[in-house]
Amino acid sequence: MTNSSQLLFLMNTVRIQGEAGTVDQFRSHRAVALLVYLVCQPQAVPRSELVELIWPDNPERGRANLRWVLSYLNKLLPGCWETTRQTAQFQPQADCWVDVLALQAALAADNVAALATAVSHTHGEFCRGFYFNESPEFETWLLTQREHWQRQLSLATQRLIDHHNQLGEYGRALTFARKLLALDTWQEHAHRQVMLLLARSGDFNGALAQYERCRQILADELHIDPTQATAALAERIRALRERPRHNLPPQPTLFVGREAELAELTALLAAPENRLVTIVAAGGMGKTRLATAVAAGQTGTFLDGVAFVSLAPITSPALLATTMVEAFGQSRLH
């Protein structure tokens, strides 16, 4: 969160937090409608348009009421309004933080820290529980905004999941994956994502429990079974639960130093376009020891674990494929 003295939340119940406390009960629901609408407009809005939108049932009285509501909103969020005789516009200052605008800016900048802040402070749908039956046009706009901000929040959360997953920070990625799942519990992709992160963290039982929750939700709510992709992932995790994560040879001493090389190799392995990474150096420089240390840190990254294959005994290139297949098969049986 920023050091702003005023905080405006539109994701969940509309509320304002300031030095004097929290305001979530407003004098008029039309004032809430006007507040929400103006905050989401990137430019000044003609007063005539606002009257037609918020007071369609009584435009004459609406013009006078608009002046009162704008004055009321200025008291709630002082310094955040630019009004003329013809237009009105919300202009947040440095001391006013707005959750949806922060989310929008973080997405545009692709700033991980800002995304995490914005996502961590959203706890529900846009203007949850707020309805405005007096204006069908506003209700249509509100529905569109709810769908828009739901998509934006999902997109931001997914970016955070991908970021932490790529870094091997599975616990942090899992936190955001569960938040994404809470936005829509019917999305099997979100369930599979949680299952994968739990499995990569070594919690195979938790991953299978997540599959059972997914299966139960789909059965209770939609009367359907999980897709083949979700069921296949569950079967794969069941099989992996019975296997060791690696067959790396034990090392007589701790691996110390070479942080730069470890970081570089980890990044190379994380890039999906890299199918082969080769370490080249003179004999005796510790290539195998370095590769083993990198592999030890990747046992959670790859769902099937990692395997060590010694190619030292090979005397012919023709034996390479056979040796690797045999080694992979043995590592799966131990």
Protein Blocks (a to p, Z undefined) as FASTA:
>chain_A
ZZbfbdcdfehcdddddfkbccfbdfbfklmmmmmmmmmpcbdcdfklmmmmmmmmlmml
mmmmmmmmmmmmmmmmghiaccdfkbccddddfklccfklmmmmmmmnopaklmmmmmmm
ggbdehehiacfklmklmmmmmmmmmmmmmmmmmmmmmmmmmmmmnopaklmmmmmmmmm
mmomklmklmmmmmmmmmmnopamlmmmmmmmmmmmmmmmnopacdfklmmmmmmmmmmm
mpcfbfcdcdfbdceejklmmmmmmmmmmpmklmbdcddddehilmmmmmmmmmmmmmmm
pmnlpadddfklpcbfklmmmmmmmmmmmmmmZZ
